[in-house]
Amino acid sequence: MSDSSPSLAYPRAARLLRPADFSALRRSGKRISLRHFQCEYRPNAGASARLGMAVSRRVSKLAVVRNRIRRQIRESFRLQRPRLPSCDVLVIARGSTAQLDNVVLRAELEQLWRKLIAQIGDAPEPAVTAQLLNAAEAPGTMRDRARSRVS
């Protein structure tokens, strides 16, 4: 692999690991719902997207089935990560995912990543928005009117 191609690895830095990360995402994240998956996301200050997964025993009592679903989520994310914006993503499997084969799971996940890219792409960057809102010399503000009256 050359240095110019994006990395398709799934390093530790691309995972949500700490309970604080999960709780912050659950508190202030936005949601995308599909038929078999729910996704919670929020922009992060890191260089790339990070993934967290929730595949509970409600999905299947069999660990082998839950692990298969996790593998599909992880592999799909690994392939899409270079295209994803910098955000924290929690993918939650619904009960209906246990009956699906891998091809259908992958198709559903591809749809999820497309929706995520579209929604975050439409939203303005939080840092840019904060800069615009905190600009001291923003034209048309009440401060400008007060200054013009004093001058």
Buried (B, 14 or more C-beta within 10 A) or exposed (E): EEEEEEEEEBEEEBBBEEEEBBEBBEEEBBEBEEEBBBBBBBBBEEEBBBBBBBBEEEBBEEEEBBEBBBEBBBBBBBBBBEEBBBBBBBBBBBEEBBEBEEEEBBEBBEBBBEBBBEBBEEEEEEEEEEEEEEEEEEEEEEEEEEEEEEE
